[in-house]
Amino acid sequence: MFFAASKLLGYFIAPSHWLGLLVLATALCLMLRRRRAAGVCAALTVLVLVMTGTSLVNGPLIRALEDRYPHPPWPAHVDGVLVLGSAEDVHILRERGVPQVNEGAYRLIAAMAAARRYPAAKVVFTGGSAVLIGAQNAESETARYVLGELGLSPGRLVLEPRARNTYENILFSKALVSPRPGEVWLLDTSAVHMPRAMAVARRQGWRMVPWPSDYMTAPGGNASGMFDIGGNLGLTDYVMHEWIGMLAYRLSGKAM
């Protein structure tokens, strides 16, 4: 129930969807000759476009998440690395024979770097399908392919193919590997996603070392150009998803 509700909520809270609905509302008002209502809708459209299609909003929101957990130095010892999936599309791998990667691709590279530095550490990848309706393809299939291409021995890789969201990533992985007290585990995910992932790990009682990757901003900088409308719309949707997701997890008791 939580998974389906979160997917539906995610669709309706995306600022780019608000923009599309406002454009349609403006056009409808003009067709119905409601000029005053059309003017209000047009003004709201411009306001939303400025707020979501520039880096005025998404820049500070992304930096606030990415600055929460600075990248630490290499620990003296690591028992395992937990890599969270980033919605890799395994359908492309199956159809074309080469993997699809996205903004979370460096998670796999970071995991491989850790695996080489700590030869005895386990590498656990968690990721099923986050699709609400349609084909259910596990992200772990792409991870197996990519990490194998990078040289990771199959015997060191543990796949968790059922998780559909961050909560299930941590919950199912903990049940799978049963980490013992005192073990050192790296939590490998994108910097913007790290606060939510760490909050879930704390709720599950799994002490982990945050190992952020895929930074989108430098300190004081933005992830996209000020007037890159297309890029900023996507970034605003992304960061709003993270902030609202973190709030929803805390309110539902899935994070702390």
Order of alpha helices (4+ residues) and beta strands (2+ residues): alpha-alpha-alpha-alpha-beta-alpha-alpha-beta-alpha-beta-alpha-beta-alpha-beta-alpha
